């Protein structure tokens, strides 16, 4: 998510917020299973080295995102039959 800075956000602040969340999650995971947490961190660092410096790994700033297509107002018979009998 660090590479996808929201529009209007400061990239440094965004990275800091994500780092704080990551630190909290890491400490929580260490409290539950320290050895698996360390193993996962080591694997993540090793995987990151493979793409480091590659052009496609550059930061991206989010811009206006197109709205998802509107859901049709009428449901099909198949949709109506899908949940029939669940709630009576």
C-alpha positions in Angstrom: 0.0 0.0 0.0 2.9 2.3 0.5 3.3 2.6 -3.3 -0.3 3.7 -3.6 -0.4 7.1 -1.9 -3.9 8.4 -1.8 -4.6 11.6 -3.9 -3.8 14.7 -1.8 -1.9 12.8 0.9 1.7 13.5 1.8 3.8 10.4 0.7 6.0 10.7 3.8 3.1 10.9 6.2 1.3 8.0 4.4 4.4 5.8 4.6 4.8 6.7 8.3 1.2 5.7 9.1 1.6 2.4 7.3 4.9 1.8 9.1 3.1 2.3 12.4 0.4 -0.1 11.5 2.9 -2.7 10.3 4.9 -2.3 13.6 1.8 -2.9 15.7 0.8 -5.9 13.6 4.3 -7.3 13.8 4.4 -7.0 17.6 1.0 -8.6 17.9 2.1 -11.5 15.7 5.4 -11.9 17.7 3.3 -12.1 20.9 1.4 -15.0 19.5 4.1 -16.9 17.5 7.6 -15.3 17.6 9.3 -17.9 15.4 6.8 -17.9 12.6 6.7 -14.1 12.6 10.5 -13.9 12.3 10.5 -16.5 9.5 7.8 -14.6 7.6 9.7 -11.3 8.0 12.9 -13.0 6.7 11.0 -14.4 3.7 9.4 -11.0 2.9 12.8 -9.3 3.0 14.3 -11.9 0.7 11.4 -11.6 -1.8 11.7 -7.8 -1.7 15.4 -8.0 -2.8 14.4 -9.7 -6.1 12.4 -6.7 -7.4 14.4 -3.9 -5.8 15.2 -1.3 -8.3 12.9 -2.6 -11.0 11.0 0.0 -13.0 7.6 -1.5 -12.3 8.1 -1.2 -8.5 8.1 2.6 -8.5 5.6 4.5 -6.3 2.2 5.3 -7.6 -0.1 8.2 -6.6 -3.8 7.4 -6.7 -6.0 9.6 -8.9 -9.7 9.6 -9.5 -11.0 6.1 -9.7 -13.9 5.3 -11.9 -17.1 4.4 -10.0 -18.1 0.7 -10.2 -20.8 0.0 -12.6 -24.3 0.5 -11.2 -26.2 -2.6 -10.1 -29.2 -3.3 -12.2 -32.4 -2.2 -10.5 -34.2 -5.4 -11.4 -32.9 -8.8 -10.2 -33.0 -11.8 -12.4 -35.0 -14.9 -11.6 -31.7 -16.7 -10.9 -30.8 -14.2 -8.3 -34.2 -14.4 -6.7 -34.1 -18.2 -6.6 -30.6 -18.2 -5.1 -31.7 -17.4 -1.5 -35.2 -18.6 -1.6 -36.3 -20.5 1.5 -33.5 -19.1 3.7 -35.6 -16.5 5.4 -39.3 -17.2 5.9 
